[in-house]
Amino acid sequence: MLNPKARFLSLRLVSAGILTLLAPGAMAAGFALIEQSASQMGNAYAGGAAIANDASTIYFNPA
C-alpha cells in the first residue's frame, strides 16, 4: 500500500503521461484546414465550386 504522497505523485505521473500521448492529435488538428484562397474562405466554401470567378476554383471542382 502506498502512502498518500506516493499515491498522489503516481496519479499525477500517469495523468501527465496520458495527456502527453493525447496531445499530438490535438496539435495536428490545425493542419486539417483547407485554405486555398481568400475568396473561398470568405464564403466558407458555400457553393465555392459553382462560382468560377478565379483560378482557385479548379482545386475544388476539377471537372
GISUL-V278367 format. One record per residue. N is the residue number from 1. RES is the residue in three letters. PHI is phi as a letter, one per 30 degrees, with the letter a starting at -180 (none if undefined). OMEGA is omega in degrees with one decimal (* if undefined). Layout:
{{N,RES,PHI,OMEGA} {N,RES,PHI,OMEGA}}
This chain:
{{1,MET,none,-179.9} {2,LEU,d,174.3} {3,ASN,d,-174.4} {4,PRO,e,-179.8} {5,LYS,d,179.7} {6,ALA,d,177.9} {7,ARG,d,179.1} {8,PHE,d,179.4} {9,LEU,d,179.9} {10,SER,d,176.5} {11,LEU,d,178.0} {12,ARG,d,179.7} {13,LEU,d,178.1} {14,VAL,d,178.5} {15,SER,d,178.5} {16,ALA,d,177.9} {17,GLY,d,178.8} {18,ILE,d,178.8} {19,LEU,d,178.0} {20,THR,d,179.0} {21,LEU,d,-179.1} {22,LEU,d,-174.2} {23,ALA,d,-178.1} {24,PRO,e,177.4} {25,GLY,d,179.2} {26,ALA,d,-179.2} {27,MET,d,-177.4} {28,ALA,d,-178.4} {29,ALA,d,179.1} {30,GLY,d,-179.0} {31,PHE,d,-179.5} {32,ALA,d,-179.2} {33,LEU,d,176.6} {34,ILE,c,-178.7} {35,GLU,c,-176.3} {36,GLN,d,-179.7} {37,SER,a,-179.5} {38,ALA,d,180.0} {39,SER,d,177.2} {40,GLN,d,177.1} {41,MET,d,-178.8} {42,GLY,d,178.7} {43,ASN,c,174.9} {44,ALA,h,176.3} {45,TYR,i,179.4} {46,ALA,d,-179.0} {47,GLY,i,-178.1} {48,GLY,d,-179.9} {49,ALA,d,-179.7} {50,ALA,d,-179.9} {51,ILE,c,-176.7} {52,ALA,c,-178.2} {53,ASN,c,174.8} {54,ASP,a,-173.8} {55,ALA,d,-179.3} {56,SER,d,178.0} {57,THR,d,-179.4} {58,ILE,d,178.2} {59,TYR,d,-177.2} {60,PHE,c,-178.9} {61,ASN,b,-176.7} {62,PRO,d,-179.9} {63,ALA,d,*}}
